[in-house]
Each structure stands twice: as C-alpha cells, then as structure tokens.
Amino acid sequence: RASERAMVAPRMPQVEVLELSEDRIVFSLEGCDTSMANALRRVMIAEVPTMAIDKVEIEINSTVLHDDFIAHRLGLVPLKSYFARYGNVESLPPTKDVGDPNEPEPKPAYLYNRDCGC
C-alpha cells in the first residue's frame, strides 16, 4: 500500500476563459485540488497593482483612538490609482510640468487634509 500512496496522479488543471477585458477576467478552473486553486488565487492577488497610505501626520487627536491605530487603519483603505498600474516611479509617463531639467522627477503623491472633530 505504501507504493500506492507514493503514486500521485498528475495535476492536469483545465482553465476556460469566460470573459476577458482590460481590467477583469472571469474563468473556470477544473481538474485541480483546492491547494492549487488557492496558490493561483494568491499569485493573482499579489500581481494586482495597489497603492496605499504610508505616511500619516496627525496634528491634534481629540479622539479616544491612538494616533498609530488611526494611521494603521488609513493604510488599510483600498485606493484606486492611475499610478499604481506602473509599478515604479521610473516607468511613469513624463509629467507636463516644466521645471529644472537637472532636478529628478518628483515621486507622485497625494496630499489630503481633513478637518474633523467630535
């Protein structure tokens, strides 16, 4: 029986693309176990371009929540961005601003100020 357990059937997954567009794919995956499907799912999620909040400056916090907790929660907010598709700053298209040619291109950033109170 040990020899029977050593022989594993080859994985021959079948993928059928049902719908394909620039930013979406719908497909059917058959003939594989859940570990293979989960590995494929993880790879696809890792390849989705993302952008996140990484620096938060809180001037006055009058809430019961700690600054670090608020900053961490802001970093979990999913953001859609034109810049996230490029993966790195070097591959961004040139900006339309005319400046000093010796200065490096600025890293794209968003500044969001919010005055709120309790």
Backbone atoms as SQL, in Angstrom:
CREATE TABLE atoms (id INTEGER PRIMARY KEY, chain TEXT, resi INTEGER, resn TEXT, atom TEXT, x REAL, y REAL, z REAL);
INSERT INTO atoms VALUES
  (1, 'A', 1, 'ARG', 'N', 0.811, -1.205, 0.000),
  (2, 'A', 1, 'ARG', 'CA', 0.000, 0.000, 0.000),
  (3, 'A', 1, 'ARG', 'C', 0.847, 1.260, 0.000),
  (4, 'A', 2, 'ALA', 'N', 2.036, 1.182, 0.519),
  (5, 'A', 2, 'ALA', 'CA', 2.914, 2.347, 0.528),
  (6, 'A', 2, 'ALA', 'C', 3.244, 2.769, -0.895),
  (7, 'A', 3, 'SER', 'N', 3.374, 1.794, -1.790),
  (8, 'A', 3, 'SER', 'CA', 3.676, 2.138, -3.182),
  (9, 'A', 3, 'SER', 'C', 2.483, 2.815, -3.850),
  (10, 'A', 4, 'GLU', 'N', 1.265, 2.460, -3.425),
  (11, 'A', 4, 'GLU', 'CA', 0.071, 3.103, -3.970),
  (12, 'A', 4, 'GLU', 'C', 0.012, 4.575, -3.548),
  (13, 'A', 5, 'ARG', 'N', 0.390, 4.855, -2.302),
  (14, 'A', 5, 'ARG', 'CA', 0.375, 6.233, -1.810),
  (15, 'A', 5, 'ARG', 'C', 1.460, 7.074, -2.472),
  (16, 'A', 6, 'ALA', 'N', 2.553, 6.437, -2.854),
  (17, 'A', 6, 'ALA', 'CA', 3.655, 7.167, -3.477),
  (18, 'A', 6, 'ALA', 'C', 3.297, 7.609, -4.891),
  (19, 'A', 7, 'MET', 'N', 2.394, 6.900, -5.532),
  (20, 'A', 7, 'MET', 'CA', 1.991, 7.264, -6.889),
  (21, 'A', 7, 'MET', 'C', 0.863, 8.291, -6.809),
  (22, 'A', 8, 'VAL', 'N', 1.178, 9.489, -7.188),
  (23, 'A', 8, 'VAL', 'CA', 0.206, 10.570, -7.159),
  (24, 'A', 8, 'VAL', 'C', -0.201, 10.882, -8.587),
  (25, 'A', 9, 'ALA', 'N', -1.503, 11.032, -8.792),
  (26, 'A', 9, 'ALA', 'CA', -1.983, 11.348, -10.137),
  (27, 'A', 9, 'ALA', 'C', -1.475, 12.724, -10.547),
  (28, 'A', 10, 'PRO', 'N', -1.036, 12.885, -11.791),
  (29, 'A', 10, 'PRO', 'CA', -0.541, 14.192, -12.235),
  (30, 'A', 10, 'PRO', 'C', -1.673, 15.212, -12.255),
  (31, 'A', 11, 'ARG', 'N', -1.328, 16.432, -11.909),
  (32, 'A', 11, 'ARG', 'CA', -2.314, 17.515, -11.903),
  (33, 'A', 11, 'ARG', 'C', -2.421, 18.067, -13.320),
  (34, 'A', 12, 'MET', 'N', -3.582, 17.986, -13.874),
  (35, 'A', 12, 'MET', 'CA', -3.829, 18.498, -15.220),
  (36, 'A', 12, 'MET', 'C', -5.007, 19.466, -15.156),
  (37, 'A', 13, 'PRO', 'N', -4.787, 20.650, -14.606),
  (38, 'A', 13, 'PRO', 'CA', -5.896, 21.586, -14.494),
  (39, 'A', 13, 'PRO', 'C', -6.347, 22.093, -15.863),
  (40, 'A', 14, 'GLN', 'N', -7.626, 22.341, -15.974),
  (41, 'A', 14, 'GLN', 'CA', -8.221, 22.880, -17.183),
  (42, 'A', 14, 'GLN', 'C', -8.737, 24.277, -16.880),
  (43, 'A', 15, 'VAL', 'N', -8.333, 25.268, -17.663),
  (44, 'A', 15, 'VAL', 'CA', -8.768, 26.654, -17.478),
  (45, 'A', 15, 'VAL', 'C', -9.550, 27.073, -18.708),
  (46, 'A', 16, 'GLU', 'N', -10.754, 27.568, -18.476),
  (47, 'A', 16, 'GLU', 'CA', -11.576, 28.082, -19.566),
  (48, 'A', 16, 'GLU', 'C', -11.885, 29.548, -19.279),
  (49, 'A', 17, 'VAL', 'N', -11.436, 30.436, -20.166),
  (50, 'A', 17, 'VAL', 'CA', -11.684, 31.867, -20.004),
  (51, 'A', 17, 'VAL', 'C', -13.096, 32.161, -20.487),
  (52, 'A', 18, 'LEU', 'N', -13.915, 32.706, -19.574),
  (53, 'A', 18, 'LEU', 'CA', -15.306, 33.007, -19.897),
  (54, 'A', 18, 'LEU', 'C', -15.496, 34.453, -20.314),
  (55, 'A', 19, 'GLU', 'N', -14.709, 35.344, -19.712),
  (56, 'A', 19, 'GLU', 'CA', -14.831, 36.776, -20.019),
  (57, 'A', 19, 'GLU', 'C', -13.467, 37.408, -19.817),
  (58, 'A', 20, 'LEU', 'N', -13.064, 38.274, -20.745),
  (59, 'A', 20, 'LEU', 'CA', -11.767, 38.916, -20.660),
  (60, 'A', 20, 'LEU', 'C', -11.887, 40.374, -21.093),
  (61, 'A', 21, 'SER', 'N', -11.402, 41.271, -20.235),
  (62, 'A', 21, 'SER', 'CA', -11.347, 42.698, -20.570),
  (63, 'A', 21, 'SER', 'C', -10.014, 43.237, -20.076),
  (64, 'A', 22, 'GLU', 'N', -9.801, 44.538, -20.206),
  (65, 'A', 22, 'GLU', 'CA', -8.521, 45.136, -19.817),
  (66, 'A', 22, 'GLU', 'C', -8.227, 44.976, -18.332),
  (67, 'A', 23, 'ASP', 'N', -9.253, 45.051, -17.499),
  (68, 'A', 23, 'ASP', 'CA', -9.016, 45.000, -16.051),
  (69, 'A', 23, 'ASP', 'C', -9.823, 43.916, -15.339),
  (70, 'A', 24, 'ARG', 'N', -10.330, 42.924, -16.076),
  (71, 'A', 24, 'ARG', 'CA', -11.135, 41.885, -15.443),
  (72, 'A', 24, 'ARG', 'C', -11.055, 40.598, -16.263),
  (73, 'A', 25, 'ILE', 'N', -11.052, 39.468, -15.556),
  (74, 'A', 25, 'ILE', 'CA', -11.108, 38.159, -16.212),
  (75, 'A', 25, 'ILE', 'C', -12.027, 37.262, -15.388),
  (76, 'A', 26, 'VAL', 'N', -12.850, 36.524, -16.078),
  (77, 'A', 26, 'VAL', 'CA', -13.702, 35.520, -15.455),
  (78, 'A', 26, 'VAL', 'C', -13.328, 34.195, -16.102),
  (79, 'A', 27, 'PHE', 'N', -12.981, 33.208, -15.267),
  (80, 'A', 27, 'PHE', 'CA', -12.566, 31.923, -15.817),
  (81, 'A', 27, 'PHE', 'C', -13.069, 30.790, -14.952),
  (82, 'A', 28, 'SER', 'N', -13.047, 29.605, -15.526),
  (83, 'A', 28, 'SER', 'CA', -13.427, 28.383, -14.829),
  (84, 'A', 28, 'SER', 'C', -12.181, 27.521, -14.696),
  (85, 'A', 29, 'LEU', 'N', -11.904, 27.059, -13.478),
  (86, 'A', 29, 'LEU', 'CA', -10.741, 26.218, -13.200),
  (87, 'A', 29, 'LEU', 'C', -11.241, 24.856, -12.736),
  (88, 'A', 30, 'GLU', 'N', -10.873, 23.823, -13.464),
  (89, 'A', 30, 'GLU', 'CA', -11.306, 22.461, -13.127),
  (90, 'A', 30, 'GLU', 'C', -10.121, 21.512, -13.157),
  (91, 'A', 31, 'GLY', 'N', -10.281, 20.404, -12.465),
  (92, 'A', 31, 'GLY', 'CA', -9.273, 19.359, -12.517),
  (93, 'A', 31, 'GLY', 'C', -8.075, 19.608, -11.615),
  (94, 'A', 32, 'CYS', 'N', -8.252, 20.373, -10.538),
  (95, 'A', 32, 'CYS', 'CA', -7.159, 20.579, -9.589),
  (96, 'A', 32, 'CYS', 'C', -7.730, 20.626, -8.181),
  (97, 'A', 33, 'ASP', 'N', -6.878, 20.394, -7.212),
  (98, 'A', 33, 'ASP', 'CA', -7.343, 20.429, -5.832),
  (99, 'A', 33, 'ASP', 'C', -7.344, 21.863, -5.297),
  (100, 'A', 34, 'THR', 'N', -7.860, 22.035, -4.104),
  (101, 'A', 34, 'THR', 'CA', -8.001, 23.377, -3.538),
  (102, 'A', 34, 'THR', 'C', -6.659, 24.041, -3.263),
  (103, 'A', 35, 'SER', 'N', -5.621, 23.261, -2.972),
  (104, 'A', 35, 'SER', 'CA', -4.315, 23.885, -2.705),
  (105, 'A', 35, 'SER', 'C', -3.764, 24.555, -3.959),
  (106, 'A', 36, 'MET', 'N', -3.973, 23.934, -5.114),
  (107, 'A', 36, 'MET', 'CA', -3.522, 24.519, -6.377),
  (108, 'A', 36, 'MET', 'C', -4.349, 25.760, -6.721),
  (109, 'A', 37, 'ALA', 'N', -5.649, 25.701, -6.521),
  (110, 'A', 37, 'ALA', 'CA', -6.516, 26.853, -6.785),
  (111, 'A', 37, 'ALA', 'C', -6.170, 28.007, -5.852),
  (112, 'A', 38, 'ASN', 'N', -5.882, 27.706, -4.591),
  (113, 'A', 38, 'ASN', 'CA', -5.525, 28.751, -3.633),
  (114, 'A', 38, 'ASN', 'C', -4.183, 29.376, -3.986),
  (115, 'A', 39, 'ALA', 'N', -3.224, 28.572, -4.446),
  (116, 'A', 39, 'ALA', 'CA', -1.925, 29.119, -4.851),
  (117, 'A', 39, 'ALA', 'C', -2.091, 30.058, -6.043),
  (118, 'A', 40, 'LEU', 'N', -2.929, 29.684, -7.000),
  (119, 'A', 40, 'LEU', 'CA', -3.200, 30.538, -8.150),
  (120, 'A', 40, 'LEU', 'C', -3.880, 31.835, -7.712),
  (121, 'A', 41, 'ARG', 'N', -4.831, 31.732, -6.791),
  (122, 'A', 41, 'ARG', 'CA', -5.525, 32.913, -6.263),
  (123, 'A', 41, 'ARG', 'C', -4.545, 33.867, -5.587),
  (124, 'A', 42, 'ARG', 'N', -3.620, 33.336, -4.796),
  (125, 'A', 42, 'ARG', 'CA', -2.640, 34.180, -4.103),
  (126, 'A', 42, 'ARG', 'C', -1.703, 34.891, -5.082),
  (127, 'A', 43, 'VAL', 'N', -1.296, 34.201, -6.137),
  (128, 'A', 43, 'VAL', 'CA', -0.424, 34.817, -7.142),
  (129, 'A', 43, 'VAL', 'C', -1.161, 35.949, -7.842),
  (130, 'A', 44, 'MET', 'N', -2.423, 35.724, -8.194),
  (131, 'A', 44, 'MET', 'CA', -3.194, 36.761, -8.881),
  (132, 'A', 44, 'MET', 'C', -3.393, 37.981, -7.992),
  (133, 'A', 45, 'ILE', 'N', -3.672, 37.780, -6.720),
  (134, 'A', 45, 'ILE', 'CA', -3.851, 38.907, -5.796),
  (135, 'A', 45, 'ILE', 'C', -2.556, 39.682, -5.644),
  (136, 'A', 46, 'ALA', 'N', -1.429, 38.973, -5.589),
  (137, 'A', 46, 'ALA', 'CA', -0.135, 39.636, -5.417),
  (138, 'A', 46, 'ALA', 'C', 0.248, 40.479, -6.628),
  (139, 'A', 47, 'GLU', 'N', -0.276, 40.143, -7.802),
  (140, 'A', 47, 'GLU', 'CA', 0.075, 40.860, -9.016),
  (141, 'A', 47, 'GLU', 'C', -0.827, 42.051, -9.307),
  (142, 'A', 48, 'VAL', 'N', -1.852, 42.269, -8.494),
  (143, 'A', 48, 'VAL', 'CA', -2.741, 43.417, -8.701),
  (144, 'A', 48, 'VAL', 'C', -2.021, 44.676, -8.233),
  (145, 'A', 49, 'PRO', 'N', -1.891, 45.680, -9.111),
  (146, 'A', 49, 'PRO', 'CA', -1.210, 46.912, -8.704),
  (147, 'A', 49, 'PRO', 'C', -2.017, 47.647, -7.633),
  (148, 'A', 50, 'THR', 'N', -1.338, 48.054, -6.583),
  (149, 'A', 50, 'THR', 'CA', -2.014, 48.723, -5.474),
  (150, 'A', 50, 'THR', 'C', -1.268, 49.972, -5.053),
  (151, 'A', 51, 'MET', 'N', -1.940, 50.782, -4.296),
  (152, 'A', 51, 'MET', 'CA', -1.358, 51.989, -3.746),
  (153, 'A', 51, 'MET', 'C', -1.937, 52.138, -2.345),
  (154, 'A', 52, 'ALA', 'N', -1.132, 52.557, -1.401),
  (155, 'A', 52, 'ALA', 'CA', -1.610, 52.660, -0.026),
  (156, 'A', 52, 'ALA', 'C', -1.059, 53.915, 0.645),
  (157, 'A', 53, 'ILE', 'N', -1.734, 54.314, 1.692),
  (158, 'A', 53, 'ILE', 'CA', -1.277, 55.430, 2.520),
  (159, 'A', 53, 'ILE', 'C', -0.141, 54.907, 3.389),
  (160, 'A', 54, 'ASP', 'N', 1.021, 55.559, 3.349),
  (161, 'A', 54, 'ASP', 'CA', 2.139, 55.073, 4.149),
  (162, 'A', 54, 'ASP', 'C', 2.677, 56.099, 5.129),
  (163, 'A', 55, 'LYS', 'N', 2.258, 57.335, 5.037),
  (164, 'A', 55, 'LYS', 'CA', 2.718, 58.346, 5.979),
  (165, 'A', 55, 'LYS', 'C', 1.519, 59.185, 6.408),
  (166, 'A', 56, 'VAL', 'N', 1.291, 59.239, 7.696),
  (167, 'A', 56, 'VAL', 'CA', 0.164, 59.998, 8.247),
  (168, 'A', 56, 'VAL', 'C', 0.707, 60.911, 9.334),
  (169, 'A', 57, 'GLU', 'N', 0.377, 62.183, 9.238),
  (170, 'A', 57, 'GLU', 'CA', 0.742, 63.143, 10.274),
  (171, 'A', 57, 'GLU', 'C', -0.542, 63.660, 10.911),
  (172, 'A', 58, 'ILE', 'N', -0.691, 63.404, 12.176),
  (173, 'A', 58, 'ILE', 'CA', -1.874, 63.848, 12.910),
  (174, 'A', 58, 'ILE', 'C', -1.442, 64.985, 13.817),
  (175, 'A', 59, 'GLU', 'N', -2.031, 66.158, 13.598),
  (176, 'A', 59, 'GLU', 'CA', -1.651, 67.326, 14.389),
  (177, 'A', 59, 'GLU', 'C', -2.309, 67.315, 15.764),
  (178, 'A', 60, 'ILE', 'N', -3.614, 67.160, 15.797),
  (179, 'A', 60, 'ILE', 'CA', -4.339, 67.127, 17.067),
  (180, 'A', 60, 'ILE', 'C', -5.300, 65.951, 17.012),
  (181, 'A', 61, 'ASN', 'N', -5.224, 65.093, 17.997),
  (182, 'A', 61, 'ASN', 'CA', -6.115, 63.944, 18.080),
  (183, 'A', 61, 'ASN', 'C', -6.923, 64.059, 19.361),
  (184, 'A', 62, 'SER', 'N', -8.196, 64.380, 19.234),
  (185, 'A', 62, 'SER', 'CA', -9.055, 64.521, 20.409),
  (186, 'A', 62, 'SER', 'C', -9.950, 63.301, 20.586),
  (187, 'A', 63, 'THR', 'N', -9.663, 62.222, 19.863),
  (188, 'A', 63, 'THR', 'CA', -10.473, 61.017, 19.982),
  (189, 'A', 63, 'THR', 'C', -9.873, 60.084, 21.025),
  (190, 'A', 64, 'VAL', 'N', -10.583, 59.013, 21.308),
  (191, 'A', 64, 'VAL', 'CA', -10.073, 58.014, 22.248),
  (192, 'A', 64, 'VAL', 'C', -9.112, 57.041, 21.566),
  (193, 'A', 65, 'LEU', 'N', -8.989, 57.144, 20.247),
  (194, 'A', 65, 'LEU', 'CA', -8.121, 56.240, 19.489),
  (195, 'A', 65, 'LEU', 'C', -6.705, 56.789, 19.418),
  (196, 'A', 66, 'HIS', 'N', -5.717, 55.913, 19.520),
  (197, 'A', 66, 'HIS', 'CA', -4.322, 56.317, 19.420),
  (198, 'A', 66, 'HIS', 'C', -3.974, 56.706, 17.981),
  (199, 'A', 67, 'ASP', 'N', -3.013, 57.602, 17.828),
  (200, 'A', 67, 'ASP', 'CA', -2.581, 58.055, 16.501),
  (201, 'A', 67, 'ASP', 'C', -2.131, 56.887, 15.622),
  (202, 'A', 68, 'ASP', 'N', -1.362, 55.964, 16.206),
  (203, 'A', 68, 'ASP', 'CA', -0.861, 54.821, 15.434),
  (204, 'A', 68, 'ASP', 'C', -2.000, 53.951, 14.919),
  (205, 'A', 69, 'PHE', 'N', -3.040, 53.789, 15.726),
  (206, 'A', 69, 'PHE', 'CA', -4.185, 52.984, 15.318),
  (207, 'A', 69, 'PHE', 'C', -4.894, 53.640, 14.131),
  (208, 'A', 70, 'ILE', 'N', -5.091, 54.945, 14.199),
  (209, 'A', 70, 'ILE', 'CA', -5.746, 55.673, 13.107),
  (210, 'A', 70, 'ILE', 'C', -4.899, 55.596, 11.841),
  (211, 'A', 71, 'ALA', 'N', -3.579, 55.784, 11.964),
  (212, 'A', 71, 'ALA', 'CA', -2.689, 55.719, 10.808),
  (213, 'A', 71, 'ALA', 'C', -2.715, 54.323, 10.184),
  (214, 'A', 72, 'HIS', 'N', -2.710, 53.296, 11.018),
  (215, 'A', 72, 'HIS', 'CA', -2.759, 51.928, 10.508),
  (216, 'A', 72, 'HIS', 'C', -4.059, 51.678, 9.758),
  (217, 'A', 73, 'ARG', 'N', -5.180, 52.130, 10.308),
  (218, 'A', 73, 'ARG', 'CA', -6.476, 51.941, 9.652),
  (219, 'A', 73, 'ARG', 'C', -6.546, 52.688, 8.321),
  (220, 'A', 74, 'LEU', 'N', -5.951, 53.859, 8.251),
  (221, 'A', 74, 'LEU', 'CA', -5.918, 54.594, 6.991),
  (222, 'A', 74, 'LEU', 'C', -5.123, 53.829, 5.935),
  (223, 'A', 75, 'GLY', 'N', -4.058, 53.149, 6.355),
  (224, 'A', 75, 'GLY', 'CA', -3.261, 52.354, 5.434),
  (225, 'A', 75, 'GLY', 'C', -3.999, 51.152, 4.880),
  (226, 'A', 76, 'LEU', 'N', -5.079, 50.732, 5.525),
  (227, 'A', 76, 'LEU', 'CA', -5.866, 49.591, 5.061),
  (228, 'A', 76, 'LEU', 'C', -6.933, 49.980, 4.044),
  (229, 'A', 77, 'VAL', 'N', -7.136, 51.275, 3.832),
  (230, 'A', 77, 'VAL', 'CA', -8.151, 51.736, 2.889),
  (231, 'A', 77, 'VAL', 'C', -7.675, 51.443, 1.463),
  (232, 'A', 78, 'PRO', 'N', -8.473, 50.698, 0.673),
  (233, 'A', 78, 'PRO', 'CA', -8.048, 50.431, -0.708),
  (234, 'A', 78, 'PRO', 'C', -8.186, 51.686, -1.567),
  (235, 'A', 79, 'LEU', 'N', -7.170, 51.970, -2.350),
  (236, 'A', 79, 'LEU', 'CA', -7.163, 53.156, -3.204),
  (237, 'A', 79, 'LEU', 'C', -7.006, 52.744, -4.656),
  (238, 'A', 80, 'LYS', 'N', -7.760, 53.380, -5.525),
  (239, 'A', 80, 'LYS', 'CA', -7.576, 53.191, -6.964),
  (240, 'A', 80, 'LYS', 'C', -6.681, 54.306, -7.452),
  (241, 'A', 81, 'SER', 'N', -5.723, 53.963, -8.311),
  (242, 'A', 81, 'SER', 'CA', -4.791, 54.975, -8.774),
  (243, 'A', 81, 'SER', 'C', -4.291, 54.662, -10.170),
  (244, 'A', 82, 'TYR', 'N', -4.165, 55.690, -10.963),
  (245, 'A', 82, 'TYR', 'CA', -3.554, 55.585, -12.277),
  (246, 'A', 82, 'TYR', 'C', -2.080, 55.203, -12.129),
  (247, 'A', 83, 'PHE', 'N', -1.427, 55.717, -11.083),
  (248, 'A', 83, 'PHE', 'CA', -0.001, 55.482, -10.873),
  (249, 'A', 83, 'PHE', 'C', 0.305, 54.054, -10.437),
  (250, 'A', 84, 'ALA', 'N', -0.645, 53.395, -9.795),
  (251, 'A', 84, 'ALA', 'CA', -0.389, 52.048, -9.287),
  (252, 'A', 84, 'ALA', 'C', -0.153, 51.046, -10.414),
  (253, 'A', 85, 'ARG', 'N', -0.679, 51.293, -11.595),
  (254, 'A', 85, 'ARG', 'CA', -0.502, 50.364, -12.719),
  (255, 'A', 85, 'ARG', 'C', 0.940, 50.264, -13.179),
  (256, 'A', 86, 'TYR', 'N', 1.747, 51.292, -12.942),
  (257, 'A', 86, 'TYR', 'CA', 3.101, 51.315, -13.475),
  (258, 'A', 86, 'TYR', 'C', 4.105, 50.563, -12.615),
  (259, 'A', 87, 'GLY', 'N', 3.818, 50.364, -11.350),
  (260, 'A', 87, 'GLY', 'CA', 4.681, 49.563, -10.501),
  (261, 'A', 87, 'GLY', 'C', 5.863, 50.292, -9.906),
  (262, 'A', 88, 'ASN', 'N', 6.469, 51.236, -10.608),
  (263, 'A', 88, 'ASN', 'CA', 7.565, 52.015, -10.036),
  (264, 'A', 88, 'ASN', 'C', 7.566, 53.402, -10.660),
  (265, 'A', 89, 'VAL', 'N', 8.201, 54.324, -9.998),
  (266, 'A', 89, 'VAL', 'CA', 8.178, 55.718, -10.417),
  (267, 'A', 89, 'VAL', 'C', 8.918, 55.919, -11.734),
  (268, 'A', 90, 'GLU', 'N', 9.966, 55.139, -11.992),
  (269, 'A', 90, 'GLU', 'CA', 10.774, 55.327, -13.195),
  (270, 'A', 90, 'GLU', 'C', 9.975, 55.075, -14.477),
  (271, 'A', 91, 'SER', 'N', 8.964, 54.231, -14.416),
  (272, 'A', 91, 'SER', 'CA', 8.217, 53.907, -15.631),
  (273, 'A', 91, 'SER', 'C', 6.978, 54.772, -15.830),
  (274, 'A', 92, 'LEU', 'N', 6.788, 55.775, -14.975),
  (275, 'A', 92, 'LEU', 'CA', 5.653, 56.682, -15.159),
  (276, 'A', 92, 'LEU', 'C', 5.849, 57.515, -16.409),
  (277, 'A', 93, 'PRO', 'N', 4.752, 57.881, -17.070),
  (278, 'A', 93, 'PRO', 'CA', 4.908, 58.785, -18.212),
  (279, 'A', 93, 'PRO', 'C', 5.411, 60.142, -17.738),
  (280, 'A', 94, 'PRO', 'N', 6.082, 60.899, -18.599),
  (281, 'A', 94, 'PRO', 'CA', 6.614, 62.190, -18.165),
  (282, 'A', 94, 'PRO', 'C', 5.489, 63.144, -17.769),
  (283, 'A', 95, 'THR', 'N', 5.784, 63.974, -16.791),
  (284, 'A', 95, 'THR', 'CA', 4.793, 64.945, -16.339),
  (285, 'A', 95, 'THR', 'C', 4.769, 66.131, -17.285),
  (286, 'A', 96, 'LYS', 'N', 3.697, 66.890, -17.224),
  (287, 'A', 96, 'LYS', 'CA', 3.546, 68.035, -18.111),
  (288, 'A', 96, 'LYS', 'C', 4.186, 69.297, -17.526),
  (289, 'A', 97, 'ASP', 'N', 4.588, 69.242, -16.266),
  (290, 'A', 97, 'ASP', 'CA', 5.217, 70.409, -15.635),
  (291, 'A', 97, 'ASP', 'C', 6.604, 70.630, -16.224),
  (292, 'A', 98, 'VAL', 'N', 6.918, 71.872, -16.492),
  (293, 'A', 98, 'VAL', 'CA', 8.248, 72.208, -16.994),
  (294, 'A', 98, 'VAL', 'C', 9.038, 72.776, -15.825),
  (295, 'A', 99, 'GLY', 'N', 10.111, 72.119, -15.485),
  (296, 'A', 99, 'GLY', 'CA', 10.929, 72.566, -14.366),
  (297, 'A', 99, 'GLY', 'C', 12.393, 72.495, -14.722),
  (298, 'A', 100, 'ASP', 'N', 13.228, 72.481, -13.731),
  (299, 'A', 100, 'ASP', 'CA', 14.664, 72.375, -13.927),
  (300, 'A', 100, 'ASP', 'C', 15.003, 70.977, -14.449),
  (301, 'A', 101, 'PRO', 'N', 15.628, 70.846, -15.607),
  (302, 'A', 101, 'PRO', 'CA', 15.928, 69.523, -16.151),
  (303, 'A', 101, 'PRO', 'C', 16.934, 68.742, -15.310),
  (304, 'A', 102, 'ASN', 'N', 17.674, 69.415, -14.443),
  (305, 'A', 102, 'ASN', 'CA', 18.635, 68.718, -13.590),
  (306, 'A', 102, 'ASN', 'C', 17.985, 68.124, -12.348),
  (307, 'A', 103, 'GLU', 'N', 16.773, 68.546, -12.033),
  (308, 'A', 103, 'GLU', 'CA', 16.061, 68.033, -10.866),
  (309, 'A', 103, 'GLU', 'C', 15.408, 66.696, -11.215),
  (310, 'A', 104, 'PRO', 'N', 15.454, 65.734, -10.300),
  (311, 'A', 104, 'PRO', 'CA', 14.773, 64.462, -10.573),
  (312, 'A', 104, 'PRO', 'C', 13.257, 64.662, -10.552),
  (313, 'A', 105, 'GLU', 'N', 12.558, 63.782, -11.259),
  (314, 'A', 105, 'GLU', 'CA', 11.106, 63.845, -11.274),
  (315, 'A', 105, 'GLU', 'C', 10.588, 63.583, -9.863),
  (316, 'A', 106, 'PRO', 'N', 9.599, 64.339, -9.411),
  (317, 'A', 106, 'PRO', 'CA', 9.070, 64.092, -8.076),
  (318, 'A', 106, 'PRO', 'C', 8.282, 62.784, -8.036),
  (319, 'A', 107, 'LYS', 'N', 8.310, 62.137, -6.890),
  (320, 'A', 107, 'LYS', 'CA', 7.533, 60.921, -6.691),
  (321, 'A', 107, 'LYS', 'C', 6.062, 61.316, -6.590),
  (322, 'A', 108, 'PRO', 'N', 5.170, 60.629, -7.302),
  (323, 'A', 108, 'PRO', 'CA', 3.769, 61.012, -7.241),
  (324, 'A', 108, 'PRO', 'C', 3.223, 60.828, -5.827),
  (325, 'A', 109, 'ALA', 'N', 2.475, 61.790, -5.380),
  (326, 'A', 109, 'ALA', 'CA', 1.914, 61.736, -4.034),
  (327, 'A', 109, 'ALA', 'C', 0.611, 62.506, -4.012),
  (328, 'A', 110, 'TYR', 'N', -0.225, 62.164, -3.081),
  (329, 'A', 110, 'TYR', 'CA', -1.468, 62.875, -2.863),
  (330, 'A', 110, 'TYR', 'C', -1.423, 63.466, -1.466),
  (331, 'A', 111, 'LEU', 'N', -1.892, 64.674, -1.335),
  (332, 'A', 111, 'LEU', 'CA', -1.976, 65.314, -0.029),
  (333, 'A', 111, 'LEU', 'C', -3.444, 65.511, 0.268),
  (334, 'A', 112, 'TYR', 'N', -3.883, 64.960, 1.375),
  (335, 'A', 112, 'TYR', 'CA', -5.291, 65.025, 1.745),
  (336, 'A', 112, 'TYR', 'C', -5.377, 65.582, 3.159),
  (337, 'A', 113, 'ASN', 'N', -6.005, 66.718, 3.292),
  (338, 'A', 113, 'ASN', 'CA', -6.214, 67.311, 4.608),
  (339, 'A', 113, 'ASN', 'C', -7.680, 67.168, 4.977),
  (340, 'A', 114, 'ARG', 'N', -7.921, 66.808, 6.207),
  (341, 'A', 114, 'ARG', 'CA', -9.295, 66.653, 6.663),
  (342, 'A', 114, 'ARG', 'C', -9.418, 67.241, 8.042),
  (343, 'A', 115, 'ASP', 'N', -10.264, 68.251, 8.170),
  (344, 'A', 115, 'ASP', 'CA', -10.579, 68.814, 9.486),
  (345, 'A', 115, 'ASP', 'C', -11.853, 68.147, 9.979),
  (346, 'A', 116, 'CYS', 'N', -11.727, 67.452, 11.072),
  (347, 'A', 116, 'CYS', 'CA', -12.916, 66.824, 11.640),
  (348, 'A', 116, 'CYS', 'C', -12.816, 66.883, 13.154),
  (349, 'A', 117, 'GLY', 'N', -13.928, 66.833, 13.781),
  (350, 'A', 117, 'GLY', 'CA', -13.942, 66.914, 15.237),
  (351, 'A', 117, 'GLY', 'C', -15.095, 66.092, 15.807),
  (352, 'A', 118, 'CYS', 'N', -15.053, 65.972, 17.101),
  (353, 'A', 118, 'CYS', 'CA', -16.099, 65.212, 17.781),
  (354, 'A', 118, 'CYS', 'C', -16.967, 66.148, 18.604);
